[in-house]
């Protein structure tokens, strides 16, 4: 129905309502608030920029100071090396003058002069007929020599002058030694690195409960080393290889080091009732047909080898490291530095994961995990609940086979099992009475073995936490200090080997916890043991500066024989799981020592065997790492890359990667390849 137009409502135009005074005031206040917020934001941004600039400036200052400190350290090592070089030149000149003096006394023509830079052992020009005269020091005003013999009164006068000079030299040396000792004592109190040096002190590892933790054994560790142990290769420096053990031209090791080990073992020789004592290895007896010739002179490093004079194909140098390959054998190895990992204290232990992708290290209070490919630190594990007083060195680290857990053993006698992903402690195993020095997982990850200074090793169950105690109760041991320094589980999980301070390597059966073998032959404490990948060999390293290779295939293939501590080998062994087990008699030679590795100039602190069994590698207090052919015990390569003792080494189970940990607060990752 249509409606007229007049009846429709008119449409009014729409628009914003008229703003009154109150609405205008609200907008003004809102704008003022926004302006205030904007000004405050700008002020905060300016303050943040100022703080960021201050932070960058502080970081630049810290980096500059660190660089300056590094330069000071390098200058110190360079000066030390230069000092040793000058001292070597002085000794060479003294030897030469002694020889000339002796030649003139004999009324003979003097030998052609031998300059300080000549190659070879200082004073080697003296033959059997004219040995150098000991104790004679020639002053700067020594007279020129000719072929005329001395008159008797001249000879007497010269002898009196020499005697007086010798006495004056002795007095000066004594005073100098006293001053050096006093200076070293003051330095040790002031410098933290010297305090941390107890972490590599062999006596510190003995685990004596009543020891003074701050005591410093001068005869056990010395931070000053001769030039040939320094890895620095700056211009004018002449790194040299240490003289061989057979060299008697100088006191081995230098000042502050212990005398060489006694010629005889502390245990009775073979045939006197001592079980399994291997024959002397230097001169194998005729009946020992399986003994491999050890280190023939033609296959060892030449005496006093000068790095700069080594043929290029037998050496490799880096900025602060070098490797020398044995010129007496064909070179089949190459070594390269991959990463340098700086730490905040002495690096006591290094260990690879089973897949070789990660490396764990232990130092004071912390354990670190690094990516072996990039060198990046991926994890730091610290027990905040541990006491803050004093030091707490992590002595041993070990990955579980699946890589999920890391076990750490420390000076507080506890074993901590860390969940790596959560960075939390999963278990704490408590039971040892002294420091824990070594840990090793079984291949299936169900068991972990620990070695402690309390003269025991323990086998822990990862699930239940129970443990079997492997006690050293050895009445015929001549050394009552039998703290366990190193443990290793055989690849098949059947045996546990342990090195001890009483020079003996012991092997227990895991299932029965019965002792099945004692391996004797070392002349000083055993600091490291490692099974070969096939489980048929065991390598041990000792403070007697040697490594030994033990053939334990008789245990693997010949059935388990047990030897009870203190028994004289008669009758069956009683105890759990001992049914049918025959006690081994003293005359049985189940696991003979078939190879001896000699060449280190100081304590052997750590040993490892490559994943393919081709190489045995050792780290030493002489700051060197040596690669040995596992079939011949001949050294293939000597690697110098640390400025202090190489305390711990490990070889990757999955590839040709080596890790070293040292008292110089560094861990290093190396690659090695067969040519």
C-alpha positions in Angstrom: 0.0 0.0 0.0 1.4 3.3 -1.1 1.9 6.1 1.5 2.2 9.7 0.5 5.5 11.2 0.5 4.5 13.6 3.3 4.1 10.7 5.6 7.8 9.5 5.3 10.3 10.5 8.0 13.0 12.8 6.9 16.5 11.4 6.9 18.9 13.4 9.0 22.7 13.5 8.1 24.8 11.5 10.6 28.3 12.7 12.0 30.4 12.8 15.1 28.8 14.3 18.0 29.8 17.7 19.0 32.9 17.6 21.3 32.5 19.3 24.5 35.2 20.9 26.7 35.5 17.7 28.9 36.3 15.5 25.8 39.0 17.9 24.6 40.6 17.9 28.0 40.7 14.0 28.0 42.5 13.9 24.6 45.0 16.4 25.8 45.8 14.4 28.9 46.1 11.2 26.8 48.5 13.0 24.5 50.5 14.3 27.5 50.7 10.7 28.9 52.0 9.4 25.5 54.6 12.1 25.4 55.8 11.3 28.9 56.0 7.6 28.1 57.9 8.4 24.9 60.4 10.6 26.8 60.9 7.9 29.5 61.4 5.3 26.8 63.9 7.5 25.0 65.7 8.0 28.4 65.8 4.2 29.0 67.1 3.6 25.5 69.9 6.2 26.0 70.8 4.6 29.4 70.9 1.1 27.9 73.1 2.4 25.1 75.4 4.0 27.7 75.6 0.8 29.7 76.2 -1.2 26.5 79.1 1.1 25.7 80.5 0.8 29.2 80.2 -3.0 28.9 82.0 -3.1 25.6 84.7 -0.8 27.0 85.1 -3.1 30.0 85.2 -6.2 27.8 87.8 -4.5 25.6 89.9 -3.7 28.7 89.6 -7.3 30.0 90.6 -8.7 26.6 93.5 -6.3 26.5 94.6 -7.4 29.9 94.2 -11.1 29.1 96.3 -10.5 25.9 98.9 -8.7 27.9 99.0 -11.5 30.5 99.4 -14.0 27.7 102.3 -12.0 26.2 103.9 -11.9 29.7 103.5 -15.7 30.0 105.0 -16.2 26.6 107.8 -13.8 27.3 108.5 -15.7 30.5 108.7 -19.0 28.7 110.8 -17.5 26.0 113.2 -16.1 28.6 113.3 -19.5 30.3 114.1 -21.2 27.1 116.8 -18.6 26.2 118.3 -19.0 29.7 118.5 -22.8 29.3 120.0 -22.4 25.8 122.7 -20.0 27.2 123.3 -22.5 30.1 123.7 -25.3 27.6 126.2 -23.3 25.6 128.1 -22.5 28.7 128.2 -26.2 29.7 129.4 -27.0 26.2 132.2 -24.4 26.4 133.2 -25.8 29.9 133.4 -29.3 28.5 135.5 -28.1 25.6 137.9 -26.2 27.9 138.1 -29.2 30.2 139.1 -31.4 27.3 141.7 -28.9 26.1 143.1 -28.6 29.6 143.4 -32.4 30.0 145.0 -32.6 26.5 147.6 -30.0 27.4 148.3 -31.8 30.7 149.0 -34.9 28.8 151.4 -33.0 26.5 149.3 -33.7 23.4 147.9 -31.5 20.7 144.5 -30.2 21.6 141.4 -31.4 19.7 139.8 -29.1 17.3 137.4 -26.8 19.2 133.8 -27.8 19.4 131.5 -24.8 19.3 128.4 -24.5 21.5 126.1 -24.9 18.5 127.6 -28.2 17.4 125.3 -31.2 17.2 125.6 -34.1 19.6 126.1 -34.7 23.3 128.1 -31.9 25.0 131.6 -33.0 25.7 131.2 -36.1 23.5 134.5 -35.2 21.7 136.3 -36.6 24.8 137.4 -40.1 24.0 138.1 -42.9 26.5 141.7 -41.8 26.8 140.9 -38.2 27.7 137.6 -38.1 29.7 136.5 -34.6 30.9 137.7 -33.7 34.4 134.8 -33.5 36.8 134.5 -30.5 39.1 136.9 -28.2 37.3 135.5 -24.8 36.3 137.6 -22.6 34.0 137.5 -18.9 34.6 137.2 -16.1 32.1 140.9 -15.4 32.4 142.1 -18.9 31.4 145.4 -18.8 29.6 145.8 -19.8 26.0 147.0 -23.4 25.4 149.8 -24.7 23.3 151.6 -27.9 22.8 154.3 -27.2 25.5 154.0 -29.3 28.6 153.6 -27.7 32.0 156.6 -27.4 34.3 156.0 -29.2 37.6 155.7 -26.0 39.6 153.3 -24.5 37.1 151.2 -27.6 37.3 151.1 -27.4 41.1 150.3 -23.8 41.0 147.6 -24.3 38.4 146.2 -27.2 40.4 145.9 -25.0 43.6 144.2 -22.3 41.6 141.7 -24.8 40.2 141.0 -26.2 43.6 140.4 -22.7 44.9 138.1 -21.9 42.0 136.3 -25.2 42.5 135.6 -24.3 46.2 134.4 -20.9 45.3 132.1 -22.3 42.6 130.7 -24.8 45.1 130.0 -22.0 47.7 128.3 -19.9 45.0 126.2 -22.8 43.8 125.2 -23.6 47.4 124.2 -20.0 48.0 122.4 -19.8 44.7 120.5 -23.0 45.5 119.4 -21.6 48.9 118.2 -18.4 47.3 116.3 -20.2 44.7 114.6 -22.4 47.3 113.6 -19.4 49.3 112.3 -17.6 46.2 110.4 -20.7 45.1 108.8 -21.0 48.5 107.7 -17.4 48.4 106.4 -17.8 44.9 104.4 -20.9 45.8 102.6 -19.0 48.6 101.8 -16.1 46.3 100.9 -17.8 43.0 97.7 -19.9 42.6 99.1 -22.1 39.8 101.8 -23.3 42.2 99.1 -24.1 44.8 97.2 -26.0 42.1 100.3 -28.0 41.3 99.3 -30.4 44.1 96.8 -31.7 41.7 99.6 -33.3 39.6 101.8 -34.2 42.5 102.2 -38.0 42.6 102.5 -37.9 46.4 99.2 -36.0 46.6 97.6 -39.0 44.9 98.7 -41.4 47.6 95.6 -40.5 49.6 97.2 -40.3 53.1 94.6 -39.1 55.5 97.0 -37.3 57.8 98.9 -35.4 55.1 99.1 -31.7 55.0 97.1 -30.6 51.9 99.4 -27.6 51.4 102.6 -29.5 51.6 104.7 -29.2 48.5 107.0 -32.0 47.5 110.0 -30.4 45.8 111.4 -33.8 44.9 108.2 -34.9 43.2 107.2 -31.9 41.0 109.1 -29.0 39.5 107.4 -26.4 37.3 110.7 -25.3 35.8 111.8 -27.6 33.0 114.8 -27.6 30.7 114.4 -26.1 27.2 113.9 -29.3 25.4 110.6 -29.8 27.2 109.3 -26.4 26.2 106.9 -26.4 23.2 107.8 -22.8 22.3 109.6 -22.6 19.0 110.5 -18.9 18.8 113.5 -17.7 16.8 116.8 -18.5 18.4 115.4 -21.3 20.5 116.5 -24.8 20.1 114.0 -27.4 21.5 115.7 -30.7 21.9 114.6 -34.2 22.7 115.5 -35.4 26.2 118.5 -37.8 26.4 117.7 -41.5 26.5 117.4 -43.4 29.8 120.8 -45.1 29.1 122.6 -41.7 29.0 124.7 -41.2 32.0 126.3 -37.9 31.0 124.0 -35.9 33.2 121.7 -36.3 36.1 118.4 -37.3 34.6 115.5 -35.0 35.0 117.3 -31.9 36.2 117.1 -30.2 39.6 114.2 -30.8 41.8 113.3 -34.2 40.4 113.7 -37.5 42.2 116.7 -39.7 41.5 116.3 -42.5 39.0 114.6 -45.7 40.2 116.7 -48.4 41.7 118.2 -50.9 39.3 116.3 -53.8 41.0 112.6 -54.2 41.6 111.3 -54.0 45.1 110.0 -57.5 44.7 112.0 -60.7 44.7 113.4 -61.9 41.3 111.8 -64.6 39.4 112.3 -68.0 40.9 112.2 -66.9 44.5 108.5 -67.7 45.0 107.1 -64.4 43.7 104.2 -65.1 41.4 104.2 -63.9 37.8 107.3 -61.8 38.0 108.3 -61.2 34.4 112.0 -61.7 33.4 114.3 -58.7 32.9 113.3 -57.1 29.7 116.4 -55.2 28.9 118.3 -58.4 28.1 115.7 -61.2 27.5 116.8 -64.6 28.7 117.2 -67.3 26.1 114.2 -69.3 27.2 111.8 -66.4 26.7 111.0 -66.8 23.1 107.9 -64.7 23.1 109.5 -61.5 24.4 109.7 -58.8 21.8 113.0 -56.9 21.5 112.4 -53.6 23.2 113.4 -50.3 21.6 116.6 -51.3 19.7 119.0 -48.4 19.4 118.6 -48.2 15.7 114.9 -47.5 16.1 114.9 -44.9 18.9 115.4 -41.1 18.8 119.0 -40.0 18.4 120.6 -38.5 21.5 120.0 -34.8 22.1 118.1 -34.4 18.9 117.8 -30.8 17.7 114.3 -30.1 16.4 115.5 -27.4 14.0 118.0 -29.9 12.4 115.4 -32.7 11.9 114.5 -33.5 8.3 111.2 -31.9 7.3 109.6 -35.3 6.7 110.2 -36.2 10.3 108.8 -33.2 12.1 105.8 -31.0 12.2 105.5 -27.7 14.0 102.7 -25.5 15.1 102.6 -22.1 16.8 103.1 -23.5 20.3 103.6 -27.3 19.7 105.7 -29.6 17.7 105.8 -33.3 16.8 108.9 -35.3 16.0 108.7 -38.7 14.2 111.2 -41.4 14.8 113.8 -41.2 12.1 114.8 -44.8 12.8 111.5 -46.2 11.5 109.3 -45.5 8.5 106.9 -42.6 9.2 103.3 -43.9 9.1 101.6 -41.3 11.3 100.5 -37.7 11.1 99.4 -35.5 14.1 97.6 -32.2 14.1 96.2 -29.8 16.7 92.4 -29.4 16.4 91.2 -27.4 19.5 92.7 -25.8 22.6 90.3 -25.7 25.5 91.1 -23.2 28.2 90.2 -24.0 31.9 90.2 -22.1 35.2 92.5 -24.6 36.9 94.5 -27.8 36.4 92.9 -30.3 34.1 92.9 -33.5 36.0 91.1 -35.8 33.6 89.7 -36.1 30.0 87.3 -38.6 28.6 85.5 -39.1 25.3 81.9 -40.3 24.9 81.4 -43.6 23.2 80.4 -42.0 19.9 83.4 -39.6 20.1 81.2 -36.5 19.6 81.8 -35.1 23.1 84.8 -34.7 25.5 84.4 -34.4 29.3 87.1 -32.7 31.4 87.5 -32.4 35.2 89.2 -29.6 37.1 88.6 -27.8 40.4 84.9 -28.1 41.4 83.6 -28.3 37.8 83.2 -30.9 35.0 82.9 -29.6 31.5 81.6 -31.2 28.3 82.8 -30.0 24.9 81.7 -30.6 21.3 84.8 -32.3 19.8 83.9 -31.1 16.3 83.5 -27.4 17.1 85.4 -27.1 20.4 82.4 -25.3 21.9 81.6 -25.9 25.6 78.1 -27.4 25.7 77.7 -28.1 29.4 79.2 -27.2 32.8 78.3 -29.4 35.8 78.8 -28.0 39.3 77.5 -29.4 42.6 76.3 -26.2 44.4 75.6 -28.3 47.5 79.3 -29.2 47.9 81.3 -27.3 50.6 82.9 -24.1 49.4 86.0 -24.3 51.6 89.2 -25.3 49.9 89.7 -27.1 46.6 87.6 -29.9 45.2 89.3 -31.4 42.2 87.3 -33.7 39.9 89.8 -36.5 39.6 87.9 -38.7 37.1 85.1 -38.4 34.6 83.4 -41.1 32.5 80.4 -41.1 30.1 77.8 -43.9 30.2 77.8 -46.0 27.0 74.5 -44.3 25.9 75.9 -40.8 26.5 73.1 -39.8 28.8 75.0 -39.7 32.0 78.4 -38.5 33.2 80.1 -40.0 36.3 82.5 -37.8 38.2 84.8 -38.8 41.1 86.2 -36.2 43.4 88.3 -35.6 46.4 85.2 -35.6 48.7 85.0 -39.4 48.3 81.7 -39.3 46.4 80.7 -40.5 42.9 78.1 -38.3 41.3 76.1 -39.6 38.4 74.9 -36.5 36.4 71.9 -36.4 34.0 73.6 -34.4 31.2 70.5 -33.1 29.6 69.0 -31.9 32.9 72.3 -30.9 34.4 71.2 -32.5 37.6 72.7 -35.3 39.9 70.8 -38.6 39.3 72.7 -40.7 41.9 75.4 -40.3 44.5 77.4 -43.3 45.4 79.0 -43.0 48.8 81.3 -45.6 50.4 84.9 -44.9 49.7 87.1 -43.6 52.6 89.5 -41.5 50.5 89.7 -39.6 47.2 88.4 -41.3 44.1 91.0 -41.3 41.3 89.4 -43.4 38.5 86.0 -44.5 37.1 85.0 -46.8 34.3 81.6 -47.9 33.0 80.9 -51.4 31.8 80.0 -51.8 28.1 76.3 -52.4 28.9 76.1 -49.4 31.3 74.8 -51.5 34.2 78.0 -51.3 36.3 80.5 -48.6 37.1 83.9 -49.3 38.7 85.7 -46.9 41.0 89.3 -46.8 42.4 90.2 -44.9 45.5 93.2 -44.1 47.7 91.6 -46.2 50.4 93.1 -49.3 48.9 89.9 -50.6 47.4 88.1 -50.7 44.1 84.3 -50.9 44.0 81.8 -52.3 41.5 78.6 -50.3 41.7 75.2 -51.3 40.3 73.8 -48.3 38.4 70.1 -49.3 39.2 70.2 -50.4 42.8 73.3 -48.6 44.0 74.7 -51.6 45.7 78.4 -52.3 45.5 81.0 -55.1 45.6 84.2 -54.1 47.4 87.5 -55.3 45.8 89.9 -55.0 48.7 93.7 -55.1 48.5 94.8 -57.3 51.4 98.3 -58.3 50.3 100.5 -59.6 53.2 103.5 -60.1 50.9 103.4 -56.5 49.6 106.5 -54.6 50.6 104.7 -51.3 50.3 101.7 -50.8 52.6 100.4 -47.9 50.6 98.3 -49.7 48.0 95.9 -47.0 47.0 94.2 -47.6 43.7 95.1 -45.0 41.1 93.4 -46.4 38.0 90.7 -48.9 37.1 89.5 -50.4 33.8 86.8 -52.9 32.9 87.6 -55.4 30.1 85.6 -55.0 26.9 83.6 -58.2 27.6 82.8 -56.9 31.2 84.3 -60.0 32.8 87.4 -58.5 34.5 88.4 -55.4 36.4 92.0 -54.3 36.3 93.5 -51.8 38.9 96.8 -50.1 39.1 98.1 -49.4 42.6 100.7 -47.3 44.4 102.4 -50.5 45.6 103.7 -51.2 42.0 101.3 -54.1 41.4 98.5 -54.4 38.8 95.6 -56.6 40.0 92.8 -58.2 38.1 89.5 -59.3 39.6 86.6 -61.4 38.3 83.5 -59.1 38.1 81.0 -61.8 38.8 82.7 -63.3 41.9 84.8 -60.3 43.0 87.7 -62.7 43.4 91.2 -61.7 42.6 92.4 -63.7 39.6 95.8 -62.2 38.8 98.7 -60.1 40.2 101.0 -58.5 37.6 104.4 -57.5 39.0 107.2 -55.9 37.2 107.0 -52.2 37.6 109.6 -50.6 40.0 107.3 -47.7 41.1 103.7 -46.9 41.5 101.3 -47.8 38.6 99.3 -44.7 37.6 97.3 -45.9 34.7 95.9 -49.1 33.1 94.0 -49.7 29.9 92.7 -52.9 28.1 93.2 -53.4 24.4 90.0 -53.4 22.3 90.0 -57.2 22.0 90.5 -57.6 25.8 93.5 -59.9 25.3 96.1 -57.3 26.4 96.5 -54.8 29.2 98.8 -51.8 29.2 100.1 -50.2 32.4 102.0 -46.9 32.9 104.1 -46.2 36.0 106.2 -43.7 37.8 109.2 -45.8 36.8 108.9 -44.0 33.5 107.9 -47.1 31.5 104.8 -48.8 30.1 104.3 -52.5 30.1 102.1 -54.7 27.9 100.7 -57.8 29.7 99.2 -60.7 27.8 96.0 -61.5 29.6 94.6 -63.8 26.9 95.1 -66.7 29.2 92.4 -65.3 31.5 90.0 -64.8 28.6 90.4 -68.1 26.8 91.7 -70.4 29.6 88.9 -70.0 32.1 88.8 -68.0 35.2 91.4 -68.9 37.8 91.2 -67.2 41.2 93.9 -66.2 43.6 92.9 -65.2 47.1 94.9 -62.4 48.6 97.4 -63.8 51.0 96.9 -67.4 50.0 99.9 -69.6 49.0 98.1 -71.1 46.1 96.9 -74.3 47.7 93.3 -75.5 47.6 90.1 -74.0 46.4 89.1 -70.4 47.0 86.1 -69.9 49.3 83.6 -67.2 48.8 80.5 -66.4 46.7 80.5 -67.9 43.3 83.7 -69.8 44.0 82.5 -73.3 43.3 84.7 -75.0 40.8 87.2 -72.2 40.8 90.8 -73.3 41.1 93.3 -71.2 43.0 96.3 -70.2 40.9 99.6 -71.3 42.1 102.6 -69.0 42.3 104.4 -70.8 39.5 101.6 -70.2 37.0 102.5 -67.5 34.5 99.0 -66.8 33.2 99.6 -63.2 32.1 103.2 -62.5 31.3 104.7 -59.1 30.4 105.7 -59.4 26.8 106.7 -55.8 25.9 108.3 -52.9 27.7 107.9 -49.4 26.4 110.9 -47.2 27.4 111.5 -43.6 26.3 109.8 -41.2 28.6 112.1 -39.0 30.8 109.7 -38.7 33.7 106.7 -40.3 35.3 104.2 -41.9 33.0 100.8 -40.6 34.3 98.3 -41.8 31.7 98.0 -44.5 29.0 95.4 -45.3 26.3 95.0 -47.8 23.4 93.5 -46.7 20.0 90.2 -48.1 19.0 91.8 -50.3 16.3 94.5 -51.5 18.7 97.3 -50.2 16.5 98.7 -47.5 18.8 99.5 -47.2 22.5 99.6 -43.6 23.6 101.1 -42.3 26.9 101.2 -38.9 28.7 104.0 -38.0 31.1 105.3 -35.5 33.6 108.0 -34.7 31.0 105.2 -32.8 29.2 105.3 -35.1 26.3 102.9 -37.5 24.6 104.3 -40.5 22.8 102.7 -42.8 20.2 104.0 -46.4 20.3 103.5 -49.2 17.9 101.5 -51.7 19.9 103.1 -54.6 18.1 106.7 -53.7 18.6 106.8 -51.2 21.5 108.8 -48.8 19.2 108.0 -45.1 19.5 106.6 -43.6 16.3 106.1 -40.0 17.4 106.9 -37.7 20.3 104.4 -34.8 20.7 105.1 -31.7 22.8 102.1 -29.4 23.2 101.8 -28.5 26.9 103.8 -26.4 29.3 103.3 -28.7 32.3 102.7 -32.3 33.0 100.3 -34.2 30.8 98.1 -35.6 33.5 95.5 -37.4 31.5 95.0 -38.6 27.9 92.2 -40.4 26.1 91.7 -41.8 22.6 88.2 -41.6 21.0 86.5 -45.0 20.7 85.0 -43.9 17.4 87.8 -42.2 15.5 91.4 -41.0 15.3 91.1 -38.3 17.9 93.4 -37.8 21.0 92.6 -35.6 24.0 95.2 -34.4 26.5 94.8 -32.6 29.9 97.6 -30.8 31.6 98.7 -28.9 34.6 99.0 -25.8 32.4 95.2 -25.4 32.7 94.6 -26.5 29.1 93.0 -29.5 27.5 93.7 -30.1 23.8 92.1 -32.1 21.1 94.4 -33.6 18.4 93.8 -35.6 15.3 96.1 -38.5 14.2 96.0 -40.3 10.9 97.9 -43.2 9.4 99.7 -42.3 6.2 
